[in-house]
Amino acid sequence: MPSRARRTPQPAPEAEKQFPVDDEQFTALADEVKEHGRTMLPRKRLWMLWQCVGNVVPLDGAAAEIGAYQGGSSYFIAASFAARLGQEVPLEVIDTFAGHPPGKLSGHDSPVHADETKFTQTSYESVVEYLSVFERVTVRRGDFSSIASELPEQDYRLVHIDVDLYAPALECLEYFGPRLVRGGIVVLDDYGKPTCPGIRRAAEEYLAAGGFQAWNALTRQLVLVKR
């Protein structure tokens, strides 16, 4: 398993401490990633990602994360595939590394996202260095709508969308949905979060066309399984 230099770990919130999972492999990896101090995802959301990786291991295809911020959840996804599959899978990691894309805040989103300092405490260079322990991870910088044309045309088995806003979420669903293999999974983060109403709106609009099973994990994640 890859190993990185640790940041000083922050005290775990009480909800983190009260999340027991009888899975030593997950616990070790989650502890490692949380100690890096580079993800805002609580263990219960990492646990959902871990289970989703396990469910798509038998499938073919790459993986992707849009909205990587400091790279912690990308590291977790890459390491989870390596642990469960015994080898890496191609992982596309996409972020502006400068906060929300200009002009993407809509009337479907909370005004709290108008804060231009949100999610700017990161950099493309630092995330590239952090994820350099993985040979099959590609980090791309930019708004997804401008990056999509640069992506290789390929199938995907797992996609993690963590973009907070309606328009980018719908763009990602419309791009990756047709490229997801049957049985592949999209994990839509911040579903049901009061400050991210646009995520629910984007999911409802996209799912209206059918083709997916949707599972509300009650962890502020919506899990979409391609039929």
PyMOL commands that set and color helices and strands:
alter all, ss='L'
color gray80, all
select helices_A, chain A and resi 14-17+24-36+43-56+72-85+111-114+124-133+144-150+166-179+197-207
alter helices_A, ss='H'
color red, helices_A
select strands_A, chain A and resi 62-66+91-95+137-141+156-161+180-189+212-216+221-226
alter strands_A, ss='S'
color yellow, strands_A
deselect
rebuild
show_as cartoon
